[in-house]
Amino acid sequence: MGKKWFYSELESTGLNVVLKLGFETSELRKQHGLSKSKHKLDNTWNAHCVDSWILSAYNADILPNLDKTMLFIKPMQFHRRQVHAFQPAVGGIRRAYGSTRSMGFRRGSIVTHPKYGICAIGGTSKNKISLNSLQTGKRLCQNASNSDITFKSYNNYIFIYEAKDFRVS
């Protein structure tokens, strides 16, 4: 149903939708010396993008430069409170864990920092904020102070660029 709806939406914009069978796409790949990966769980261009590229090249009647750079978008995962998972400390107070906020900032928010540039808000500990890379999600630091950070935008996703320098001439 999804494909039929998508095709009808494309046609409603005035585009001429031409459908190709699997063996036709395979022949086009072979003509241009490209192969399709059998490993569908791999995050590779040959596993996910080769057919769309060859079909777009066919429809455009030209062979554009082949750029195998891929962008992966994944939602950020937040640790929620685990009220009953931790024993209370002395005085009956449980240690802080989880949450979607760090010292007034929503986790994942895009901010700028004088040393690390544009990055994302991570967790908090001892009145300091951790900052994460927007490209990889990896932690850049754990000791950013609230006053050094400038809020830019809310964000719920990590954008991972996989750059591959392969060109077909």
N, CA, C and O of each residue as an XYZ file, in Angstrom:
676
protein
N       0.823     -1.203      0.000
C       0.000      0.000      0.000
C       0.859      1.255      0.000
O       0.525      2.238     -0.661
N       1.961      1.226      0.737
C       2.814      2.403      0.835
C       3.416      2.795     -0.501
O       3.489      3.978     -0.831
N       3.850      1.803     -1.271
C       4.438      2.094     -2.574
C       3.399      2.677     -3.516
O       3.671      3.650     -4.219
N       2.192      2.080     -3.534
C       1.129      2.587     -4.419
C       0.794      4.035     -4.071
O       0.616      4.866     -4.962
N       0.709      4.333     -2.781
C       0.409      5.703     -2.361
C       1.523      6.644     -2.802
O       1.255      7.724     -3.329
N       2.780      6.233     -2.585
C       3.923      7.066     -2.943
C       3.951      7.330     -4.444
O       4.177      8.462     -4.872
N       3.724      6.299     -5.240
C       3.710      6.476     -6.695
C       2.599      7.432     -7.115
O       2.814      8.279     -7.982
N       1.420      7.312     -6.520
C       0.317      8.209     -6.877
C       0.612      9.651     -6.459
O       0.229     10.591     -7.154
N       1.294      9.823     -5.323
C       1.684     11.173     -4.894
C       2.679     11.792     -5.879
O       2.577     12.974     -6.209
N       3.641     10.990     -6.347
C       4.594     11.485     -7.337
C       3.893     11.872     -8.633
O       4.186     12.915     -9.218
N       2.966     11.028     -9.078
C       2.245     11.310    -10.314
C       1.357     12.536    -10.177
O       1.144     13.254    -11.154
N       0.834     12.790     -8.979
C      -0.023     13.967     -8.775
C       0.765     15.274     -8.897
O       0.177     16.335     -9.101
N       2.093     15.200     -8.774
C       2.922     16.400     -8.945
C       3.326     16.609    -10.399
O       3.998     17.585    -10.733
N       2.900     15.666    -11.276
C       3.210     15.803    -12.694
C       4.401     14.981    -13.135
O       4.779     15.022    -14.306
N       5.006     14.230    -12.215
C       6.141     13.384    -12.579
C       5.655     12.115    -13.263
O       4.610     11.569    -12.910
N       6.420     11.654    -14.240
C       6.123     10.400    -14.908
C       6.873      9.297    -14.176
O       8.103      9.262    -14.200
N       6.143      8.399    -13.526
C       6.752      7.324    -12.752
C       6.924      6.105    -13.655
O       5.957      5.584    -14.210
N       8.176      5.661    -13.789
C       8.489      4.473    -14.582
C       8.981      3.400    -13.625
O       9.983      3.587    -12.936
N       8.281      2.285    -13.583
C       8.657      1.195    -12.692
C       9.556      0.208    -13.436
O       9.334     -0.087    -14.611
N      10.554     -0.289    -12.748
C      11.482     -1.271    -13.299
C      11.390     -2.544    -12.466
O      11.203     -2.497    -11.250
N      11.523     -3.666    -13.133
C      11.562     -4.949    -12.435
C      12.978     -5.187    -11.920
O      13.924     -4.542    -12.371
N      13.119     -6.110    -10.980
C      14.410     -6.372    -10.365
C      15.485     -6.769    -11.356
O      16.627     -6.327    -11.233
N      15.142     -7.606    -12.349
C      16.158     -8.037    -13.311
C      16.603     -6.886    -14.208
O      17.741     -6.872    -14.675
N      15.703     -5.908    -14.457
C      16.073     -4.743    -15.262
C      17.072     -3.868    -14.505
O      18.044     -3.382    -15.084
N      16.831     -3.673    -13.218
C      17.755     -2.906    -12.390
C      19.105     -3.615    -12.314
O      20.155     -2.973    -12.349
N      19.070     -4.935    -12.210
C      20.300     -5.721    -12.162
C      21.111     -5.539    -13.445
O      22.332     -5.396    -13.389
N      20.447     -5.545    -14.587
C      21.143     -5.341    -15.864
C      21.785     -3.951    -15.932
O      22.908     -3.808    -16.416
N      21.077     -2.940    -15.452
C      21.636     -1.578    -15.440
C      22.880     -1.517    -14.558
O      23.866     -0.875    -14.918
N      22.836     -2.193    -13.390
C      24.007     -2.228    -12.508
C      25.185     -2.878    -13.213
O      26.305     -2.370    -13.153
N      24.942     -3.985    -13.871
C      26.008     -4.708    -14.564
C      26.618     -3.861    -15.679
O      27.830     -3.897    -15.891
N      25.786     -3.099    -16.391
C      26.286     -2.239    -17.474
C      27.284     -1.210    -16.958
O      28.212     -0.824    -17.670
N      27.092     -0.771    -15.729
C      27.954      0.278    -15.160
C      28.986     -0.284    -14.180
O      29.668      0.474    -13.490
N      29.097     -1.602    -14.121
C      30.129     -2.226    -13.296
C      29.887     -2.118    -11.799
O      30.836     -2.108    -11.015
N      28.632     -2.038    -11.398
C      28.300     -1.940     -9.977
C      27.707     -3.252     -9.495
O      27.118     -4.001    -10.276
N      27.861     -3.525     -8.224
C      27.290     -4.740     -7.656
C      26.465     -4.388     -6.427
O      26.675     -3.357     -5.789
N      25.529     -5.261     -6.114
C      24.679     -5.064     -4.951
C      25.122     -6.052     -3.869
O      25.317     -7.235     -4.144
N      25.277     -5.565     -2.658
C      25.728     -6.399     -1.553
C      24.627     -7.362     -1.116
O      23.447     -7.012     -1.112
N      25.016     -8.548     -0.757
C      24.072     -9.544     -0.225
C      23.875     -9.362      1.281
O      22.964     -9.948      1.865
N      24.722     -8.559      1.901
C      24.694     -8.358      3.356
C      23.842     -7.131      3.686
O      24.359     -6.017      3.767
N      22.552     -7.336      3.873
C      21.613     -6.223      4.063
C      21.745     -5.531      5.418
O      21.249     -4.418      5.591
N      22.402     -6.169      6.371
C      22.582     -5.537      7.680
C      23.797     -4.617      7.711
O      23.974     -3.869      8.673
N      24.634     -4.656      6.680
C      25.796     -3.774      6.611
C      25.349     -2.350      6.292
O      24.436     -2.139      5.493
N      25.988     -1.398      6.911
C      25.710      0.006      6.599
C      26.635      0.457      5.476
O      27.504      1.307      5.673
N      26.438     -0.118      4.307
C      27.279      0.214      3.168
C      26.431      0.742      2.027
O      25.234      0.464      1.940
N      27.065      1.501      1.160
C      26.384      2.083      0.011
C      25.866      0.990     -0.922
O      24.758      1.091     -1.450
N      26.672     -0.058     -1.122
C      26.272     -1.138     -2.024
C      25.095     -1.952     -1.490
O      24.434     -2.649     -2.260
N      24.826     -1.878     -0.203
C      23.702     -2.612      0.376
C      22.404     -1.811      0.300
O      21.324     -2.399      0.239
N      22.489     -0.482      0.302
C      21.271      0.320      0.439
C      21.013      1.344     -0.666
O      19.862      1.721     -0.886
N      22.043      1.802     -1.362
C      21.867      2.953     -2.253
C      22.118      2.670     -3.731
O      21.754      3.491     -4.573
N      22.720      1.551     -4.069
C      23.155      1.318     -5.441
C      21.969      1.296     -6.410
O      22.072      1.844     -7.507
N      20.859      0.682     -6.035
C      19.713      0.620     -6.943
C      19.094      1.994     -7.190
O      18.766      2.327     -8.328
N      18.932      2.793     -6.136
C      18.342      4.123     -6.332
C      19.248      4.991     -7.196
O      18.764      5.777     -8.011
N      20.568      4.854     -7.022
C      21.491      5.649     -7.830
C      21.415      5.247     -9.298
O      21.365      6.111    -10.173
N      21.405      3.953     -9.573
C      21.399      3.493    -10.964
C      20.079      3.837    -11.637
O      20.065      4.157    -12.825
N      18.966      3.780    -10.903
C      17.670      4.158    -11.480
C      17.586      5.656    -11.748
O      17.020      6.076    -12.757
N      18.141      6.455    -10.857
C      18.122      7.904    -11.102
C      19.020      8.261    -12.280
O      18.697      9.162    -13.055
N      20.149      7.563    -12.423
C      21.031      7.790    -13.571
C      20.324      7.384    -14.865
O      20.458      8.063    -15.883
N      19.582      6.295    -14.830
C      18.837      5.831    -16.004
C      17.772      6.854    -16.410
O      17.634      7.180    -17.589
N      17.025      7.353    -15.431
C      15.947      8.307    -15.724
C      16.470      9.657    -16.177
O      15.789     10.363    -16.920
N      17.673     10.030    -15.741
C      18.231     11.325    -16.121
C      18.999     11.243    -17.438
O      19.413     12.271    -17.974
N      19.196     10.031    -17.968
C      19.938      9.804    -19.216
C      21.381     10.287    -19.146
O      22.008     10.511    -20.181
N      21.908     10.448    -17.950
C      23.322     10.812    -17.775
C      23.874      9.956    -16.651
O      23.118      9.396    -15.857
N      25.174      9.858    -16.587
C      25.808      9.135    -15.494
C      26.466     10.151    -14.577
O      27.587     10.589    -14.838
N      25.773     10.537    -13.490
C      26.363     11.536    -12.591
C      27.556     10.960    -11.840
O      27.739      9.744    -11.785
N      28.371     11.850    -11.259
C      29.474     11.387    -10.419
C      28.909     10.552     -9.286
O      27.883     10.888     -8.695
N      29.579      9.488     -9.003
C      29.136      8.588     -7.948
C      29.801      9.001     -6.643
O      31.017      8.881     -6.493
N      29.006      9.483     -5.706
C      29.489      9.881     -4.392
C      28.873      8.927     -3.385
O      27.655      8.917     -3.205
N      29.694      8.133     -2.731
C      29.182      7.117     -1.814
C      29.080      7.611     -0.374
O      29.087      6.801      0.552
N      28.987      8.907     -0.171
C      28.789      9.443      1.170
C      27.360      9.136      1.609
O      26.410      9.366      0.860
N      27.216      8.621      2.817
C      25.892      8.306      3.338
C      25.668      9.051      4.647
O      26.610      9.332      5.388
N      24.420      9.362      4.913
C      24.018     10.025      6.147
C      23.075      9.093      6.895
O      22.029      8.706      6.374
N      23.451      8.735      8.117
C      22.601      7.911      8.961
C      21.980      8.813     10.021
O      22.668      9.614     10.654
N      20.692      8.674     10.201
C      19.975      9.465     11.199
C      19.392      8.487     12.212
O      18.625      7.591     11.857
N      19.766      8.669     13.478
C      19.200      7.799     14.501
C      18.733      8.639     15.682
O      19.358      9.645     16.018
N      17.641      8.233     16.309
C      17.140      9.004     17.454
C      18.069      8.855     18.649
O      18.669      7.801     18.863
N      18.177      9.929     19.421
C      18.971      9.867     20.649
C      18.233      9.008     21.671
O      17.003      8.988     21.719
N      19.002      8.308     22.476
C      18.403      7.483     23.511
C      18.718      8.102     24.868
O      19.878      8.338     25.206
N      17.670      8.358     25.633
C      17.820      8.980     26.939
C      17.614      7.929     28.024
O      16.782      7.031     27.890
N      18.378      8.054     29.089
C      18.187      7.178     30.240
C      17.137      7.816     31.140
O      17.306      8.937     31.620
N      16.080      7.099     31.352
C      15.002      7.602     32.212
C      15.327      7.281     33.672
O      16.218      6.485     33.969
N      14.581      7.921     34.569
C      14.802      7.670     35.990
C      14.556      6.211     36.320
O      13.686      5.567     35.733
N      15.315      5.704     37.250
C      15.108      4.351     37.752
C      14.915      4.448     39.261
O      15.800      4.098     40.042
N      13.761      4.920     39.643
C      13.508      5.250     41.036
C      13.772      4.064     41.966
O      14.330      4.241     43.048
N      13.382      2.881     41.560
C      13.497      1.740     42.458
C      14.758      0.913     42.218
O      14.957     -0.115     42.864
N      15.614      1.358     41.288
C      16.809      0.581     40.971
C      17.971      0.870     41.917
O      18.888      0.055     42.022
N      17.953      1.987     42.594
C      19.080      2.374     43.435
C      18.641      2.494     44.892
O      17.541      2.959     45.192
N      19.512      2.072     45.772
C      19.235      2.195     47.190
C      19.471      3.639     47.625
O      20.394      4.282     47.125
N      18.673      4.155     48.528
C      18.916      5.515     49.025
C      20.257      5.608     49.736
O      20.687      4.664     50.398
N      20.909      6.744     49.595
C      22.175      6.996     50.278
C      21.880      7.404     51.721
O      20.733      7.364     52.166
N      22.926      7.795     52.441
C      22.755      8.234     53.824
C      21.812      9.431     53.832
O      21.970     10.351     53.029
N      20.855      9.423     54.714
C      19.879     10.498     54.787
C      18.648     10.226     53.942
O      17.744     11.060     53.875
N      18.602      9.044     53.282
C      17.417      8.666     52.519
C      17.301      9.309     51.147
O      16.228      9.267     50.545
N      18.369      9.901     50.634
C      18.311     10.581     49.333
C      18.930      9.678     48.269
O      20.049      9.191     48.431
N      18.207      9.466     47.200
C      18.726      8.660     46.090
C      19.605      9.527     45.197
O      19.357     10.722     45.041
N      20.637      8.915     44.609
C      21.507      9.690     43.720
C      20.760      9.986     42.420
O      19.872      9.232     42.021
N      21.118     11.071     41.775
C      20.473     11.465     40.528
C      20.854     10.495     39.415
O      22.010     10.085     39.313
N      19.895     10.135     38.593
C      20.161      9.266     37.463
C      19.094      9.511     36.410
O      17.910      9.624     36.728
N      19.513      9.591     35.167
C      18.553      9.750     34.082
C      18.013     11.162     33.981
O      18.542     12.087     34.596
N      16.983     11.316     33.219
C      16.287     12.576     32.991
C      16.484     12.998     31.545
O      17.301     12.422     30.826
N      15.751     13.978     31.135
C      15.881     14.519     29.780
C      16.379     15.956     29.825
O      16.378     16.647     28.807
N      16.806     16.413     31.008
C      17.303     17.779     31.144
C      18.653     17.772     31.850
O      18.923     16.942     32.718
N      19.485     18.719     31.452
C      20.796     18.885     32.076
C      20.985     20.357     32.407
O      21.246     21.172     31.522
N      20.854     20.686     33.663
C      21.047     22.052     34.170
C      20.271     23.085     33.347
O      20.815     24.120     32.960
N      19.010     22.794     33.089
C      18.142     23.724     32.377
C      18.100     23.522     30.871
O      17.209     24.058     30.212
N      19.026     22.773     30.309
C      19.029     22.483     28.871
C      18.366     21.135     28.618
O      18.544     20.193     29.390
N      17.610     21.050     27.546
C      17.048     19.767     27.142
C      18.161     18.933     26.516
O      18.895     19.427     25.661
N      18.293     17.689     26.927
C      19.354     16.829     26.392
C      19.196     16.659     24.892
O      18.090     16.495     24.379
N      20.328     16.704     24.201
C      20.330     16.608     22.754
C      20.280     17.961     22.075
O      20.479     18.049     20.863
N      20.016     19.031     22.839
C      19.937     20.374     22.253
C      21.255     20.743     21.582
O      22.329     20.373     22.054
N      21.162     21.468     20.490
C      22.354     21.938     19.792
C      22.789     23.245     20.430
O      21.996     24.175     20.574
N      24.063     23.304     20.812
C      24.622     24.478     21.484
C      25.988     24.797     20.872
O      26.558     23.996     20.131
N      26.491     25.974     21.197
C      27.871     26.291     20.821
C      28.685     26.456     22.098
O      28.186     26.923     23.122
N      29.935     26.063     22.008
C      30.868     26.152     23.117
C      32.156     26.765     22.576
O      32.552     26.438     21.457
N      32.826     27.641     23.325
C      34.034     28.297     22.813
C      35.121     27.327     22.350
O      35.802     27.602     21.362
N      35.296     26.213     23.033
C      36.360     25.271     22.674
C      35.895     24.210     21.670
O      36.632     23.878     20.741
N      34.684     23.676     21.847
C      34.221     22.536     21.059
C      33.319     22.923     19.890
O      32.944     22.059     19.097
N      32.969     24.178     19.769
C      32.134     24.617     18.650
C      30.699     24.147     18.801
O      30.143     24.152     19.900
N      30.102     23.738     17.679
C      28.714     23.285     17.688
C      28.678     21.835     18.148
O      29.360     20.978     17.586
N      27.875     21.568     19.176
C      27.791     20.220     19.742
C      26.421     20.040     20.392
O      25.571     20.928     20.328
N      26.221     18.886     21.015
C      24.938     18.567     21.634
C      25.100     18.392     23.142
O      26.150     17.967     23.623
N      24.049     18.726     23.871
C      24.033     18.581     25.327
C      23.902     17.097     25.684
O      23.057     16.385     25.141
N      24.751     16.652     26.605
C      24.669     15.283     27.117
C      24.155     15.299     28.541
O      23.196     16.007     28.848
N      24.771     14.541     29.397
C      24.350     14.448     30.792
C      24.940     15.535     31.658
O      25.556     16.477     31.159
N      24.749     15.402     32.958
C      25.264     16.379     33.901
C      25.780     15.652     35.145
O      25.255     14.612     35.542
N      26.817     16.226     35.743
C      27.366     15.689     36.976
C      28.155     16.791     37.671
O      28.942     17.492     37.036
N      27.948     16.940     38.961
C      28.672     17.921     39.773
C      28.594     19.322     39.181
O      29.605     20.019     39.103
N      27.405     19.738     38.766
C      27.139     21.065     38.199
C      27.953     21.347     36.943
O      28.242     22.506     36.645
N      28.323     20.322     36.211
C      28.993     20.455     34.917
C      28.203     19.655     33.890
O      27.529     18.684     34.235
N      28.288     20.064     32.627
C      27.518     19.439     31.552
C      28.470     18.716     30.608
O      29.551     19.218     30.301
N      28.068     17.547     30.153
C      28.865     16.866     29.129
C      28.351     17.290     27.757
O      27.151     17.480     27.554
N      29.281     17.431     26.827
C      28.957     17.817     25.458
C      29.313     16.663     24.532
O      30.332     15.997     24.714
N      28.456     16.433     23.531
C      28.644     15.334     22.595
C      28.784     15.857     21.176
O      28.253     16.915     20.838
N      29.505     15.106     20.344
C      29.657     15.435     18.936
C      28.334     15.213     18.215
O      27.649     14.219     18.456
N      27.976     16.136     17.332
C      26.758     15.959     16.543
C      26.940     14.894     15.473
O      25.966     14.251     15.080
N      28.160     14.693     14.991
C      28.399     13.748     13.910
C      28.434     12.299     14.395
O      27.960     11.404     13.696
N      28.984     12.063     15.568
C      29.157     10.684     16.025
C      28.391     10.363     17.291
O      28.153      9.191     17.583
N      28.001     11.369     18.046
C      27.340     11.134     19.320
C      28.321     10.867     20.446
O      27.906     10.705     21.594
N      29.610     10.816     20.146
C      30.640     10.545     21.164
C      30.805     11.756     22.075
O      30.642     12.897     21.643
N      31.129     11.497     23.338
C      31.299     12.572     24.319
C      32.575     13.348     24.029
O      33.634     12.756     23.819
N      32.472     14.681     24.019
C      33.625     15.561     23.817
C      34.243     15.976     25.143
O      35.465     16.037     25.273
N      33.396     16.262     26.124
C      33.895     16.657     27.443
C      32.810     16.416     28.481
O      31.648     16.197     28.140
N      33.200     16.459     29.750
C      32.257     16.307     30.857
C      32.269     17.500     31.791
O      31.621     17.476     32.838
N      33.000     18.548     31.425
C      33.190     19.635     32.383
C      32.817     21.009     31.822
O      33.397     22.016     32.230
N      31.872     21.065     30.908
C      31.448     22.359     30.377
C      30.580     23.068     31.409
O      29.747     22.456     32.078
N      30.794     24.348     31.517
C      29.976     25.087     32.482
C      28.804     25.740     31.745
O      28.876     26.071     30.562
N      27.745     25.902     32.494
C      26.497     26.450     31.956
C      26.710     27.818     31.316
O      26.066     28.131     30.314
N      27.587     28.627     31.865
C      27.786     29.995     31.369
C      28.545     30.035     30.041
O      28.464     31.033     29.326
N      29.283     28.971     29.694
C      30.037     28.942     28.441
C      29.197     28.488     27.257
O      29.635     28.601     26.112
N      28.004     27.979     27.511
C      27.185     27.358     26.475
C      26.142     28.342     25.968
O      25.488     29.032     26.750
N      25.992     28.396     24.632
C      24.952     29.206     24.005
C      23.988     28.284     23.284
O      24.391     27.543     22.388
N      22.716     28.323     23.666
C      21.683     27.480     23.068
C      21.416     27.907     21.631
O      21.334     29.100     21.336
N      21.277     26.912     20.722
C      20.953     27.182     19.318
C      19.611     26.597     18.913
O      18.778     27.294     18.334
N      19.392     25.310     19.214
C      18.169     24.655     18.748
C      17.942     23.359     19.510
O      18.870     22.786     20.081
N      16.692     22.904     19.509
C      16.381     21.587     20.057
C      16.734     20.534     19.022
O      16.716     20.813     17.823
N      17.052     19.334     19.467
C      17.449     18.267     18.566
C      17.158     16.925     19.223
O      17.404     16.754     20.417
N      16.642     15.980     18.464
C      16.363     14.647     18.986
C      17.087     13.546     18.228
O      16.856     12.362     18.473
N      17.976     13.939     17.294
C      18.615     12.941     16.435
C      20.121     13.126     16.385
O      20.640     14.218     16.616
N      20.811     12.030     16.076
C      22.246     12.057     15.818
C      22.418     11.825     14.325
O      21.850     10.884     13.769
N      23.197     12.676     13.678
C      23.452     12.562     12.251
C      24.873     12.045     12.068
O      25.833     12.724     12.431
N      25.010     10.861     11.515
C      26.319     10.245     11.344
C      26.639     10.208      9.856
O      25.919      9.590      9.071
N      27.727     10.876      9.476
C      28.156     10.884      8.084
C      29.171      9.777      7.875
O      30.166      9.690      8.594
N      28.915      8.937      6.895
C      29.865      7.897      6.492
C      30.425      8.324      5.160
O      29.765      8.170      4.133
N      31.628      8.858      5.156
C      32.221      9.360      3.921
C      33.081      8.274      3.285
O      33.985      7.726      3.916
N      32.786      7.984      2.055
C      33.571      7.040      1.268
C      33.984      7.761     -0.006
O      33.148      8.373     -0.671
N      35.234      7.696     -0.343
C      35.733      8.436     -1.508
C      35.889      7.496     -2.701
O      37.007      7.160     -3.091
N      34.781      7.079     -3.269
C      34.803      6.240     -4.459
C      34.105      6.996     -5.576
O      33.025      7.551     -5.369
N      34.688      7.024     -6.716
C      34.081      7.684     -7.866
C      34.074      6.723     -9.048
O      35.033      5.975     -9.242
N      33.016      6.733     -9.831
C      32.954      5.960    -11.059
C      33.106      6.941    -12.203
O      32.374      7.927    -12.276
N      34.042      6.684    -13.092
C      34.240      7.626    -14.201
C      33.555      7.141    -15.465
O      33.617      7.809    -16.497
